[in-house]
């Protein structure tokens, strides 16, 4: 059975009904720290510990970040909407006014994140207008708080 054509706007609207958390992927580049906001992030495996994230092929930041030896993934809390917005913009000084520190292997980790992962890319797969990045977790940490959630094009929070 051949798939019928899917309207991109309708596809985006339908998938917007799936609530996601947000991470900021960061690394140390030749010009200093680089990073971008990503909502396509998931746990893949416990043994070995693997995660995935999906940067856009149109991203100007991803090619710089891909060259980093390690990547930091900061899981954003509800108080970090401005951080999510800042890191989703192209060309801005994304780290201006944002507290961060280097992980033990040199990945920038954002202050106030609910959790963080230090990862090493093990594979990159083509996926249409994005890439699927499979990464092994090298180190991680958590902090208390409530997550920042992205739903139907807007930001919110979740509490149990």
C-alpha positions in Angstrom: 0.0 0.0 0.0 1.5 3.3 -1.1 1.3 6.2 1.5 -0.8 9.1 0.7 0.8 12.6 0.5 1.0 14.3 3.9 0.6 18.1 4.2 3.6 19.4 6.3 1.5 21.9 8.2 -1.1 19.2 9.2 1.8 16.8 10.1 3.3 19.5 12.4 -0.1 20.3 13.9 -0.8 16.6 14.7 2.7 16.0 16.2 2.3 19.1 18.3 -0.3 17.2 20.3 2.6 15.1 21.7 4.1 16.8 24.7 7.9 16.7 25.0 10.6 17.8 27.3 13.4 20.1 26.1 17.1 19.7 26.1 19.9 22.0 25.1 22.7 20.2 23.3 26.1 21.9 23.8 29.7 21.5 23.0 33.0 23.3 22.9 33.8 24.6 19.4 36.8 26.4 17.9 35.0 29.7 18.6 33.9 28.8 22.1 30.8 27.1 23.4 28.0 26.2 20.9 24.5 24.8 21.4 20.9 24.4 20.3 17.5 23.6 21.8 16.2 20.1 20.9 12.8 18.6 21.7 13.6 15.3 19.8 15.4 13.5 22.5 14.9 10.0 24.0 16.4 7.2 26.0 17.4 4.3 23.9 19.2 1.7 26.0 20.2 1.0 29.6 23.0 -1.4 28.8 24.9 0.3 27.3 23.5 3.6 28.3 22.4 5.2 25.0 20.3 8.3 24.1 19.3 9.9 20.8 18.6 13.4 19.7 17.7 14.7 16.3 19.2 17.9 15.0 17.9 19.6 11.8 20.1 19.4 8.7 19.5 23.1 8.3 21.1 23.9 11.7 24.2 26.0 11.5 25.1 25.0 15.0 25.0 21.2 14.6 28.0 20.9 12.2 30.1 22.8 14.8 28.7 20.7 17.7 29.3 17.5 15.8 33.0 18.1 15.8 33.1 18.3 19.6 34.7 15.3 21.4 31.8 15.2 23.9 28.4 16.8 23.9 26.5 18.0 26.9 22.7 17.5 27.1 21.0 19.8 29.7 17.4 18.8 30.5 15.5 22.1 31.0 13.4 22.9 34.0 10.2 25.1 33.9 12.2 28.2 34.9 14.3 27.9 31.8 11.8 28.9 29.0 14.0 31.9 28.1 17.0 29.6 27.8 15.0 27.3 25.5 14.0 30.3 23.3 17.5 31.7 23.2 19.2 28.5 22.2 16.6 27.9 19.5 17.5 31.2 17.7 20.0 31.2 14.9 23.0 33.5 15.0 22.5 34.9 18.6 25.0 34.7 21.4 23.2 31.9 23.0 25.3 31.7 26.1 24.9 35.4 27.0 23.4 35.7 30.4 23.3 31.9 30.9 25.2 30.3 33.7 27.2 27.2 32.7 30.2 25.1 33.6 32.3 22.6 31.8 31.8 18.9 32.6 34.7 16.7 33.5 35.4 16.0 29.8 34.8 19.6 28.6 31.1 19.8 27.6 29.2 22.9 28.6 26.4 22.1 31.1 23.8 24.7 31.8 23.2 25.9 35.4 19.8 25.1 36.8 19.1 22.1 34.5 17.0 19.3 35.9 19.5 16.8 34.7 22.5 16.7 32.5 24.3 14.1 30.4 27.8 14.0 29.0 27.7 12.0 25.8 29.9 10.7 23.0 28.4 10.3 19.5 28.5 6.6 18.4 26.4 6.9 15.1 24.6 9.4 13.0 21.8 8.3 10.7 20.1 10.2 7.9 16.4 10.9 8.6 14.9 13.2 6.0 15.5 16.8 6.9 17.0 15.8 10.3 19.7 13.4 11.5 19.3 10.8 14.3 22.3 11.0 16.6 22.9 8.0 18.8 25.1 8.8 21.7 26.6 6.8 24.6 26.3 8.4 28.1 29.6 8.9 29.8 28.5 10.8 32.9 25.3 12.3 34.2 23.6 14.2 37.1 20.3 15.4 38.4 18.8 18.3 40.3 15.4 18.8 41.8 12.6 20.7 40.0 9.8 20.6 37.5 10.3 20.0 33.8 9.8 22.5 31.0 7.3 21.0 28.5 6.7 21.9 24.9 3.1 21.3 23.7 1.2 22.6 20.7 3.8 25.2 19.9 4.0 26.6 23.5 5.9 26.1 26.7 4.5 24.9 30.0 5.3 22.7 33.0 4.2 19.4 34.4 3.8 18.4 38.0 2.9 15.0 39.3 
